[in-house]
Amino acid sequence: MKYSLSILVSLLSISLLAQTPTKSISTPGGNAKPKLVVGIVIDQMRYDYIYRYWDKYGNDGFKRLVNEGFFCRNTNFNYVPTYTGPGHASVYTGTTPAVHGIIANDWYDKAKGKNIYCVQDDNVNGVGTNASEGKRSPVNMLTTTITDELRISSTMKSKVIGIALKDRSAILPAGHTANAAYWYDGSVGGFITSTYYMKELPAWVQTFNKQELAKKYMSQPWNTILPIDQYTESVPDDNKYEFIAKGETRPVFPHNLPDLMKANGGLNMIRSTPFGNSLTKDFAIETIKSENLGKSTETDFLAVSFSSPDYIGHAYGPNSVEQEDDYIRLDIDLGEFLKFLDTQIGKNNVLVFLTADHAAPQVPAYLMDLKVPAGYIDETKIEETLKKYLLKNFGDTLVLSFSNQQVFLNQKLIDEKKLNRQQVEESVASFIQNLPAVSEVLTAVTLNNSQFTEGSRYLMQKGFNAKRSGDVLVNYQPSWVDFPHYGTTHGSPYSYDTHVPLLFYGWNIQHGSSSEQIYITDVAATLAMMLNIQFPNGCTGKPISFLVK
Ligand SMILES: [Zn+2]
């Protein structure tokens, strides 16, 4: 990397000044701190999508981030399960489910004896909706986020707002102390929040919702933005590996949204179209304008997550024309958003980072047809056979839940029946280990008594929360999933699920790239160093050395 003399001089002066308590640090960007941090998470974006669709991207979106920013090309999630709730929590807390406690999207709550949703909060109510989708808050997350630390360090003067179509993708990044988190409710066709944050939607959100943009976007068919024969990075549009919407006979373009909407979730259907990204971008721009983000003397933070790529990936898979079209259109939305940041706040005043909450495997059915080892698991069936086995051997089924690759055993009953916990766990483990879909199994006893330092066992341990997780953790063979035979899903410790893009851009970021191993938990630690604030209180990541000199 080349430095100009003036940059070298400023770098030198930072290191000298950093030792004395001074408020006005001269930095290469010319500003002591960014006016605004924008965190962009793209739900289910795999690292290789940067390159795969490169020729189809314009110059203003992904290419601009790569060409002007810093690309950490080897960034991986460092725990299982690789899902959206834990993903967003880990990016912003700088730690893994072992510490932040968001062990899945939904999980069996041992204390409550029932399933809970990661951002479920029965003590709050929806604002802007009557639906139960409003009863949400970050209450289940056990640690602070980088956004919390920014708020606390500025004695609550920095503004922090989280937005996304998915509630968990807005709420967890914004942290416990956020000014607001807004998420989409298809029953109102607009953005809502909860009483955790406020009593009433701000006037500007009400005005935004009154424009009925979701309805407008859904009043046109979804057709490919380029002539369909140019989608050379994807398999033919008509194939057997894709979800067929109600009212369609084949999974092909054009998807006539006005006709399909009614039978496919009404205005919620926008989630699984590229227009969900456009709506999120529109709302992000309106949030920055209406809340005057980046206009005060303190650093503000907007956490925005684009959820539609995940819905589209689940339905159509990574090789579909639908996904390619979604990324081409997302690139345009991203370009528009970056241009808006230029004019509203200025590139040198905004620190942008872009990453994903997890990635995704190839459609297993497609791999099987290519003779690649892959397969489908039915966890419900595994649970049934496991229960029969335990009934025969221990006189009771003993299983409370089998979910997120974890078996939750009825420890109370095990104690009552004076059974040996470790013996039961080991018995469950050896039964499951023998199933063809399973690659390895770890018991809670093992996880509590050992320290794994690499490989999938390390990732299982980092996802294991001693209080919340199950008693036996299961890992499936590569490319084996519990999902219908179309589209794809995610959750494993394999690189197809863990390897995501990580780009930094704007304030103080020198252009470059690195293939050094980075963990997703390093993002929050890096931001803390850049902003000169405390690390989130459970942070286990470390600053990325070549970004924070
Ligand atoms: Zn997903």
Residues whose N, C-alpha, C, O or C-beta is under 5 A from the ligand:
A	BS01	ZN	D310
